[in-house]
Amino acid sequence: METTADLLGWMGAVLLLSAYGLLSFRKLAAQGFVYQGMNMAGSSLLAVNTGYHGAFPSTAVNVVWIFIAIAALINANRKTATASN
């Protein structure tokens, strides 16, 4: 189980760092589904890893990160819906 948790953690770290790198080099839009989806997935995987290893402050940060990504997507969808009306 530990190997699985570690693998998930590494995958999450790669996703988060990739998302940040792509955003920084303007390859992704901050309000886009891909960027926020990468944030949600990466944070979810890291939350599993940190929770498994008992690093609860890091787990809390990742859970908050997930909710921020969800809120950003909801906000972006509202703006898109309003703009199309």
Secondary structure, DSSP 8 states (H G I E B T S, - for coil): -HHHHHHHHHHHHHHHHHHHHHHHTTSS-TTSHHHHHHHHHHHHHHHHHHHHTT-HHHHHHHHHHHHHHHHHHHHHHHHHHHHH-
